[in-house]
Amino acid sequence: MIAKGEKYVHIVSSDSGDVFDNKYHTGCYDLVCRYITNEGGYVDAFDEANVIDNMQDRVCLDCAHKAECELKYRQTPTCPHIVERYLR
């Protein structure tokens, strides 16, 4: 859910006659764009778990803050250390 007043990206697209009207929080959109780039520039289908797994594989394994990290799996995209390194 995008909170009132937060910025978002609005994308309308179609595929095989279906129309999709999506809004993405700008921070989430940036993470998804990086995930798609990491996967070669095109991803037919993905979900939140694919993005989180990619973030953990590329950043968490050698993170300097790993020893004291107490984030739960779904909190991964909220960690400033992970996000900063992932978006480089």
TAVEN-V465385 format. One record per residue. N is the residue number from 1. SS is DSSP state (helix for helix, strand for strand, loop for the rest). PSI is psi in degrees with one decimal (* if undefined). OMEGA is omega in radians with two decimals (* if undefined). Layout:
[[N,SS,PSI,OMEGA] [N,SS,PSI,OMEGA]]
//
This chain:
[[1,loop,135.5,3.10] [2,loop,122.5,-3.11] [3,loop,151.0,3.12] [4,loop,131.1,3.12] [5,loop,-13.9,3.12] [6,loop,152.1,3.13] [7,loop,150.1,3.12] [8,strand,163.9,3.07] [9,strand,130.1,-3.14] [10,strand,121.3,-3.11] [11,strand,125.9,3.03] [12,strand,128.2,-3.12] [13,strand,169.1,3.08] [14,strand,153.8,3.13] [15,strand,121.3,3.11] [16,loop,40.3,3.09] [17,loop,-9.0,3.09] [18,strand,138.5,3.12] [19,strand,134.1,-3.13] [20,strand,129.1,3.14] [21,strand,99.9,-3.02] [22,strand,146.9,3.03] [23,strand,132.2,-3.12] [24,strand,134.4,2.99] [25,strand,139.2,-3.06] [26,helix,-38.8,3.11] [27,helix,-42.4,3.11] [28,helix,-39.9,3.12] [29,helix,-42.2,3.11] [30,helix,-41.5,3.12] [31,helix,-41.3,3.12] [32,helix,-41.7,3.10] [33,helix,-40.8,3.10] [34,helix,-41.8,3.10] [35,helix,-46.1,-3.14] [36,helix,-42.5,3.08] [37,helix,-44.7,-3.14] [38,helix,-28.3,-3.12] [39,loop,10.2,3.06] [40,loop,6.5,3.04] [41,loop,-11.4,3.09] [42,loop,131.5,3.08] [43,loop,122.7,-3.10] [44,loop,-41.6,-3.14] [45,loop,143.8,3.12] [46,loop,167.6,3.03] [47,loop,-179.1,-3.09] [48,helix,-38.1,-3.12] [49,helix,-36.8,3.10] [50,helix,-43.6,-3.13] [51,helix,-46.0,-3.14] [52,helix,-44.5,3.12] [53,helix,-41.3,3.13] [54,helix,-40.6,3.11] [55,helix,-46.1,-3.13] [56,helix,-41.8,3.13] [57,helix,-38.4,-3.05] [58,helix,-22.9,-3.01] [59,loop,-47.0,-2.99] [60,helix,-34.4,-3.03] [61,helix,-35.0,-3.12] [62,helix,25.7,-3.13] [63,loop,136.0,3.13] [64,loop,-16.9,-3.10] [65,loop,8.6,-3.04] [66,loop,-40.1,-3.07] [67,loop,-38.3,-3.11] [68,loop,5.3,-3.10] [69,loop,131.3,3.10] [70,loop,18.8,-3.13] [71,loop,141.2,2.98] [72,loop,160.9,-3.04] [73,helix,-52.8,-3.06] [74,helix,-10.9,3.11] [75,helix,-7.5,-3.10] [76,helix,-47.9,-3.11] [77,helix,-2.9,3.13] [78,helix,-6.2,-3.11] [79,loop,120.0,-3.12] [80,helix,-31.5,3.13] [81,helix,-42.9,-3.12] [82,helix,-49.3,-3.07] [83,helix,-46.4,-3.13] [84,helix,-47.7,-3.11] [85,helix,-36.8,-3.11] [86,helix,-37.2,-3.08] [87,loop,-3.9,3.11] [88,loop,*,*]]
//
